[in-house]
Amino acid sequence: MNIQYFSHDPVMNFGMVLFFFVFLMLFIIFVVFVISLFKKVHYRNFKPYISVIIPAYNEEKNIKKCLKSIFNSRYDLSKLEIICVDDGSTDKTAETILKLSKKHKNIKLIKGKHKGKSEAINLGVKHSTHDYILTIDADTVLDKFFIKEIIRPFSDKKVGATNAIALVQKPKRLVEHFQDVEYFFNNLIRNSFSKIFHNGIWFFGASACFRKSVLKKAGLFRSNVLTEDMDIALRIFELGYEVLTVETAFSYTEACSSLKELFKQRMRWFHGGLQCTFKHNKLFKKNSFAIRYLIVEKYFWAGFSLIVFPLIIYQIFYWMPAGFFSIISYLFRWFSLFGPIYVLYKIPEWGLSLINIFGVSSGIITVIMTISSIYTFKDKINIFRILVIIFYFPYTLFLNLILIYSIINYFLNKQKYFLE
């Protein structure tokens, strides 16, 4: 079979090298995932007293569901103190909490000024009385076994923080279905790295637990970063503690319901990720593959986002066929999973080229891991998830656009801080 290693076109050769590195980044994740399948993690039962802190800003519509899920937990409720920190809400968040506190005596309401999520959590920690701090976003709902599972790893004194498997609550709109699949994929990566390297990179702070003494030693949450959860996780790791993802602890979060809302959220995430990467660069010297991969990954995808669009446009026109229907069919394949399938089908006729090998392999790895993630976290494939998997590529391009905008704002120092 004919194998084309290089093209006569320098731009296509550059694309081949670039997509080799894309394939390499995905292949590393895939290998870690496969190895993690053979790694069993067991922690003994551990049922300490816990301070649950819920920072809330204008969460009148969500706070009741969040608190209800806590009271439905299979955990001794007498061992929980629930501290709701109203971060200067202008709606009826405080009134809703006060109403519920009359029914449940272990709910405390603390009122603060609107200084953001980090300061709200720190205020909650200041008023807490127990040795373990569980932070829950007000728009998050917990599985009934969540608290029982998220606290178990703390039976090991080396563990400083844990976070959960975060899933999307009942997606309805198209944009929510794409986030649903994205969350599954990211959960699989976080869980795989946690099991192998005992360090849950991509820490998700919407539902996380901390050893209070370690949290204080790390300096509590800081408001000068946009992703305070990633920042505190890296600082705890820097102190020598394990930061884990607990694959049996499930929480459900509200997805962004519009592209505008998604753009704003991911701007904050990407910008904050860059902040943390630069801030904690010295961790690259620590003997941790997970941390080194995290830092390299942040830099790589930032650089990739800046050059991928002109490269894709060039490649589309490079292979563009003649004829209206041929062009429509061609573009449909380009922006869907049918593209890699079609390339595989055409191998006997076209032969192999390195750019096709890396592109198709990356697509196959992503699909395998996405489907595996849905089954790993005990869910099912449905028609919406199948459609999202087929047309996931355009969604990644949209995320790349946000990342480009985040990078530009980061270096121009024009990105404002979003209070939550």
N, C-alpha and C positions, 0 to 999 in steps of 0.2 A: 504493500500500500504506500502511496506517495505521501511523504510528510514534508510540509513546507516549514522550515525553521525561521527564515527571515523573508521579509518582503523587500521589494525594490523601493518601497515608499518609506522614508524615514519616520513619518508621523505614525504609520501603522506599526513600525518596529518599536517606537516609543510606547504605543498603546499596549503592545504585547508584553513589554517589560513591566509596565504599570499593572496590568491585570494579573501578571504573575505574582506580584506582591499582594494584590487583593486575594488571590487564591491562597497564598501562603498564610495570610492573617486568618482566613476562614478555616484553613486546614489545621492550624494550631488549635483553634477552638474545637474543631471536630475531634481531634485526637484526645484532647483533654476530656471532652464529653464521653467518648468511648471508654477511656480508662475509668472514668467516674462510675460507669455502669457496674464495675466490679468492686467498687468501694462501698462498703456498708458502714454507716455511721450510727452508733448507738449511744444514748445518754440515759443515765438512770433517772428515775422519777425525782423531781425536785420541786417542792411547793412552798416557796418562801412568801413572805409578805411583799407586795408590789405596790408602788405608787404609779398610777396611770395618769399621764398628763396629756390633755387634749387642748392644743392651741386652737382658738377659733376666732375668725374674723368674718362677720356677716355670713354665718353658717346656720341661720335660722331653719333653712329647709333640710339640712343634713344632720345636725347635731343629735336629733332625737333618734334617728336610725343607728347612728354610731353608738350612742349610749345603750340603746336596746340590745345591740349585738354583744356588748360587754356583759350585760345582765343575763343574757342567754348562754353565756360561756359555761363550759364544764370545768369550772375552777371554783374553789371555795371563795365565794364573794366576800366573806368576812375577812379575807386576807388582802382585799383590795381597797385602797383609797383612790378615789377618782377626782382628780383636780382639773377642772375646766378653766382655762385661762381665756377670758374674753379680751381680745386684743383691740379694744376700743371700737367695737362693732357699732354700726349706725342702724342696724335692724333690730329684730327682737330675739337675738341670740341669747343674751343674758336672761331675759324673761323666760325663755323656753327652758334654760338650764335650772333656774330657780324653781320653776314649776315641778320639774322632775326631781329636784333635791328634796322636795317635801315627801315624795314617795320613797326615795332611796336615800337613806341617811348618810351613806358613805360618799355622796357627791359634794364636792366643795367648789364654790365659784370664787375665782380670783379675778379682779378687774385690773386691767392695765391700760396704758396708753397705746396707741397704734404705732408700735415700734418694730413690727415684723415678727415672723415665726420664731426666729432664734431667741429674741429677747423674751417672747411669751413662754417658750419652753424653760428658759433659765429662771424666769419668775416662778414657774411651777416647781422646778427643782428646789428652789429656795424654800418653798412652803411644804415640801414633801417630807415624810417621816420614815420611809422605808429604804432598804438598801439596794433595791432594784427599781429602775425607772423604765416604764413602758410608755413610749410616745406614739400617739395615734392621731393622724390628721382627722379633722372633723367630718370630712367627706368619705371616710373609710369605714367599711363594715367588716367585722371579724367573723371568721368561721368559729363555730362553737368550741373547737378544740385548739384554737389559736393560742390562747394564753398558756395553756398547759404545755404546748409544744415549743413556743418561743423562749420559755424560761428554762427548759431542761438542760441545754448546753452549759448553763452557768453552774451546774454541779461540778464542772471542771474549772479550777481556779485560774487557768490560763485564758479563759474566754472573757473578753472585755465588752463585746457588743454582739448582738444578733439582729438580723432583719429577716423579713418574711418573703414568701412567694406572693407577689402582688399581681392580682388579676383584675380585669375590667368588669365592673358591675353591669350586667344586662345591656350589652351594646345594642343600640337601635339605629342610629344614623350610620351612613357609609363610613364617615371618618372615624367613628367609634369602632367599627368592625376592623379597620386596619390597625388601630391601636391595640385592639384585643389580641390579634396575632403577633404584633410586635412585642407586647408584654410577655407572651408565652416564650418567644424566642430569647428575649433578654433574661428571663427567669432561668432558662436552661443554662445559659452561659454563667450567670452568677452562681447557680447551684453547683455546677460542675467544677468551677475553680475553687469554690469553698470546700468541697469534699476532698479534692486532691491537695490543695495548698493551704487549707485552713485559713483562708483569707478571702472573704466575700467581696471582691471588687465590684464596682457598680452598686454600691450600697444604696438601698432604697429606704429613705427615712420616713415614709408615710406610715409605716408600722414597724417600729424597731424597739429593741430593749437594750438597756445599758446597766452595767455594774456602776452604781452611783459613785463609789470611791474612785473608779477609773475615769468616769465622766468628769469629775471635779479635778482630778489630776491632769486631765487633758485640757483643762481650761474652759469647760462648758462650750456651748454653741457660740459661734461668732457671727456677727451681723455684717461683716465686711466681705463676705463671699455670698454668691447667689445660690450655691448648692451646699448649704450648711451640713447636710447629711454626709456627703462625700468627704468634706473637710474634716469633720469630727471622726469619721471612720479611719481616715489616713493618720490623724494625730493619735488615735488609740493604738493603731498598728505600730506607729513609731515608738510608742512606749513599751512595745514588746508583747502586747496582748493579741489574741486571736479575734478576728472579726468574721463572723460566720453568717451564711445564709441557711435558714432552716427549711428543708424541703417539705416538711410536714405541717408547717404553719402557713395557713392561707388567709390573706386579707383581700378585700375587694374595694377598688377605688373607682371614683367617677372619672370617666374618660372625657377629654375635651370634646365638646359637642359641635364645634365649628372650626373651620380652617384658621380663622383669626385667633381663636382661643388656643389652638394647637401651636400656631406660630409664636404666640407670646410665651407659652409654657416652654417650648423647646429652645427659644432664644435664651431664656433664663438657664435652662439645663446646660446647653452647649457653652454659653458664656461662663457659667460657673465651673464647668468641667475644665475649661482652659485656665481659669483662675487657679483651681486646685492643682492642676498639672504643673504650672510654673511655680506655684508656691511650695509644692512638695517634691520638687525635682531631685533634691538630695536623697530621697528614698530610693532612687535608682541604684545607689551604691549598696543598699541593703541586699543581702543574699535571698531575694524573693523573686522567683520567676513571675508570679502573679502581678506584683507591683511593677516590675520592669515591663511586662506585657501591657499593663494598663497605660503606662506613660507613653510607650512607643505607639500604642493603638491610638491614643488621643492625637499625637502629632501626625501620624500617618493619615488618619481620616480627615484631619484639618487640611493637610496638603492635598489630599486626593480630591476633596470637594472643590478646591480652587481650579483644578485642571480638567475635571471629568466632563463638564458640559461642553467645552469646545471640542474635546476629543470625541465624545459621542456624536456630536453634530457632524464632525468630519467623517467618522466611520459610517454614519447613516447615508451620507451623500456618496461616499466611496463605493458602497455596494448597491446603491439605489438602482432598481430595475427600470425598464421602460414600460409604459402603459398604465392607465389609471387603476385598473383592478389589481394589477401586479404590485403597484405602489401601496395600495390600501392593505393588501395581504401582507406585504413586506413590513409595513409599519406596525401592523397588528402583532406580527411575530416578534418584532424588535422590543415591544413594550409588554410582552407577556411571557409566560412560561412555555408557550408554544415555540418560541424561538430556539431555545436549547434542544427541545424535542425534535424540531425540524432539522437542526444541524446534525444531530445523531442519525436521523433518517437519511440524510444526504451524504454521510461519510463515504459509502461505497463509490459515489459519483464524484465528490469533491476531493476526497482524500482528507488528510489531517493537516491542520496548521496549529502552531503553538497558541496563537491568539484564541482560536476556537476551543482548544483543549482547556485553557485556563478559564475561559468564560463559561463553557458548559459545565466544567467541574465545579466552579463556584456556585452555579445555579443548583446543581444536584445536591451539593453539601447543604446549602441553605434550606432546600425543600425537605431533605431528610431530617435535619435538625428541627425544623419548624413542626413537622408532623410528630416527631418524637417528643417534642416539648409538650404538645397538647395531651398526649397519652401519659407522659411522665407525671403531669400534674392532675391526672385523673379527670380529664374532660374528654369531649368527643369531637370528632370532625363533623361539621354540618355544612350545608350548602354555602353559607356566608364565608366560612373559613376556607373552603375550597376555592371560591371566587377570589378571595383576598390573596391566597397563595399564588394563584395563576397571574394576578395583576399586581403583584407586590412591588415590582420594579419601579413603576411611576411614583409610588409612595416614597421609596427611598430617594428618588430624585428630588421630591419636594422637601424631604428632610435635609438633603444636601444644600438646597437653596437657603434654608434657614441657617445651616451651619456657616455658609459663606457670609451671610449677613451678620452672624454673630462674630465671626473672625474680624470682619471689617470694623464693626463697632468696638470690639475688644481693643484693637490696636489704635483706633482713633479716640478711645476712651470716651465714647459718647453714650454707651449703654447705661441707662439708669437702673437702679436697684428696684426690684418689685417686692413690695411688702405683701405678706400673705397672712 
